[in-house]
Amino acid sequence: MAPPTRTPRSKWIDEGLRALAGGGPDAVRIEPLAEALGVTRGGFYWHFENRQALLDEMVDSWERMSIDDVIARIDREGGDARARLRRLFALASTGREVLRIDLAIRDWSRRDATVGERLRRVDNRRMAYLRSLFGGFCADEDDVEARCTVVMSLFVGSHFIAADHVGRRRADVVDRVLSGLLA
């Protein structure tokens, strides 16, 4: 008889991130995760000491996918600073699942100082990367900082704006803003 197949640790983390994106940290519960994965909760304890250990690894995974993986992907494809920024903007515009997780982390950080510190670290790394790119063609440090702040504000805050853009699509308005930042 073959030994039982264990659900990989990464599947628990991915399912935890889906639950987080859908309902915040309170939605990350072992039993519902096991049900969603079609396994028993006993498999959870093979990989994690407790729920907090899963939450910690979820935040680690979010940081890797939202900053480390993104930078590696953008840099691997090469090009000048503007080309990299264009790819970064395109990637950020299509990453709906990562955005949902990011927004859930931001909400969670308001109630959990440890998560807040991780968010600050990730946002600081994002800003540092943007500074390095905008600094490739903007000599004025104040202009670089302003452009970085607009980009961060646009990608984080745009999802909270319910206003219409009379006769325009939101995507077209965002594209125009981003194009202006590359000038």
N, C-alpha and C positions, 0 to 999 in steps of 0.2 A: 504494500500500500504506500502511495506517495505521501510525503509529509505535507501538512496543510500549507497552503500558500498564504503568506502574510500580506496584508495591505501595506504597500510601501509608505514610509514616513512622509514622503512628499505628497502623497494623496491626502493624508490627514491635514497637512498644512494647506494644500490647495483648497480643500473643502472648508477648512476653517476660515480662509480668506474670503471665500464665496459667502459664507454665513456672516462674516464681519461686514462685508459690503452691503449685504441685504438687510441687516438688522443691528449692526453695532456689536460691541464686545459681549453684550448679554445674550446675543443669539449664538455665540460660540459655546455650545454645550456638547458634551461627549456623546450622549445618547442620540440626539438628532444627527450629529455628524456620522455616527455609526450607521444609522438608518439610511442616510443619504448615500453612504458608500456601499450599502448592502452587506454589512458585516456586523459582528457582535462588538460590543464595547470592550471586550477583553483584549482585542488586538491593539487598542489604543495604548494600554499600559505596557505593551511590549516596546513601544517607542518613546513614550513620555511618562515622566514620573507623576505628573498631575496636569490639570487644565492650565495652570500658570506657565508651565514649561511649553505647552503648545502655543499659548499666546505670545510668549517671548520669541519662539521660533517663527511665528507668523510675522512679527514685526521685523525680524532679521530678513526673512524672505522678501517682504515688501521693500525693504531698503535695497536689497540686491537688485530686484527687478525694476525698481523705479529710478535707480541712479547708476549702479555699477553696470548692469546689463545695457542700459541706454547709452551711457558714455562709450562703452566698449563697441557697441554696434555702430554708433555715429563715427567714432574715430577709425574703426576698421575699414570703413568705406572711403576714408580719406577726403581730399579736396580742401579748398581754402575755407576760411572761417565762414563766409557767407553760404557756401555750399553745405557745410555742416549744420549751420543754423536752419537752412531750408529743410534739411532732412529731419532735424530735431523737431521743428514745427509740425511737419507732416506726421511724424511718429506720435507726437503729443496729441494731435487732432484725431487720431484713429484709435488710441488706446483707451477705449471706453471702460473695460474691466479694471484696468490699473487705476483709472480715474475714480471709479466707484470705491475702490479700496482706499485710495488716497484721501478721498473726502471722508470716509468712515474713520480713518486714522486721525484726520484733523478734528473731527467731532470728538472722538475718544480722548484726544490730547487735552481737551478742555477740562476733563475730569480726572486725568491720570498724569501726574507730573513726570513720571518716567517716560511715558509715551510722548509727552510734550517735549522732553529733551531729545528724544530720537527724531521727532519731527523737525525740531530746530536744526539738528545736525544734518538731516537730509536736505532741508531747504538751504542751509548754508553751503552744502556741497553743490546743489543745483545752481545757486547764485555764483559760486566760484567758477563753475564750468561755463556758465553764460558770460561771466566777465572775461574769461580766457578767449572766448570766441569773439565777442564784440570788441575786445581789445585788439584783435587782429586787424581791424580796419577803422577803429575810432581812437584817436589820440587823446581825446579829452576824457579824463577819468570820471568826471561828473556826468558826461553824456553816456558813458558806458554804464554807470550805475543806474541812471534813469531808464535806459533801454532794458536793462536786466529786470528792473522793478516792474516795468510795464509788461514784459513777457510773463513774469511770475504772476502778476495780478490778473492778467488776461486768462491764463490757463487755470488758475485756481478760482478766480471770482466770476468768470464768465458764466459758469454753470448756475450761479445764484441770481442772475439778472433775468427778469421775466419780460423786459421791455421789448416791444416790436421795433423793427427797423424799417419804417414806412417804405414800402416798395422794394425792400432789399432783404436778402437772406442773411441770417447771422453769419454763416460760413463766409459769405462774400465780404462782409464788414471785417471779420477777423483777418481774412487774407489781406485785405487792404492795410490794416494796422501793421501786420507782420511785414508786409512788403516795405512799408514806410520805415520800419526799424532797420531794414537792411540797406537803406540808401546811404 
